[in-house]
Amino acid sequence: MNTLKQKLTSRKFWVAVASAAFIVLSEGLGLNVDSDLYWKIITLALGYIFGETAVDIARAKTTQSTEQTTYVVNNK
């Protein structure tokens, strides 16, 4: 349950939801959004999501390395 709460409060999740809604509204309802603006918004959203994912991965690796170092030091 905690994992679901984390996902629902994730900014990456909401950016993805907003981007999907934008795509559906612009494509499905024919809102005639300028093509350049359309792709800039989608590119910006994807860049944010991938950038934050890279930061999360780096943070997880750093945390894992710190935990392993602490484990080794404490078990000597």
C-alpha positions in Angstrom: 0.0 0.0 0.0 2.9 2.3 0.8 4.2 1.9 -2.7 0.9 2.9 -4.2 0.9 6.1 -2.1 4.5 6.9 -3.2 3.5 6.5 -6.9 0.4 8.7 -6.5 2.4 11.4 -4.9 5.2 11.2 -7.4 5.8 14.3 -9.5 7.0 12.1 -12.4 3.7 10.2 -12.3 1.6 13.4 -12.5 3.8 14.8 -15.3 3.2 11.6 -17.2 -0.6 11.8 -16.5 -0.7 15.4 -17.6 1.2 14.6 -20.7 -1.1 11.7 -21.6 -4.1 13.9 -21.0 -2.6 16.7 -23.2 -2.0 14.1 -26.0 -5.5 12.7 -25.7 -7.1 16.2 -25.7 -5.0 17.5 -28.5 -5.2 14.4 -30.7 -8.6 13.0 -29.8 -10.5 16.2 -29.6 -8.7 18.0 -32.4 -7.7 21.1 -30.4 -5.5 22.3 -33.2 -2.4 22.8 -30.9 0.5 24.2 -32.9 2.8 21.3 -33.9 5.9 23.0 -32.6 4.3 23.7 -29.2 2.9 20.2 -29.1 6.4 18.6 -29.5 8.0 21.1 -27.1 5.6 20.2 -24.4 6.0 16.5 -24.9 9.8 16.8 -25.1 9.9 18.9 -21.9 7.8 16.3 -20.1 9.9 13.4 -21.2 13.1 15.2 -20.4 11.8 15.9 -16.9 10.7 12.3 -16.3 14.0 10.8 -17.7 16.1 13.4 -15.8 14.4 12.7 -12.5 14.7 9.0 -13.1 18.5 9.4 -13.6 18.7 11.3 -10.4 16.7 8.6 -8.6 19.0 5.9 -9.9 22.2 7.8 -8.9 20.7 8.4 -5.4 19.8 4.7 -5.0 23.3 3.7 -6.0 24.9 6.1 -3.6 22.6 4.9 -0.8 23.3 1.3 -1.6 27.1 1.9 -1.6 26.8 3.7 1.7 24.8 0.9 3.2 27.3 -1.7 2.0 30.2 0.3 3.4 28.4 0.7 6.7 27.7 -3.1 6.8 31.3 -4.0 6.1 32.7 -1.6 8.7 30.2 -2.7 11.4 30.9 -6.4 10.8 34.7 -6.3 11.2 
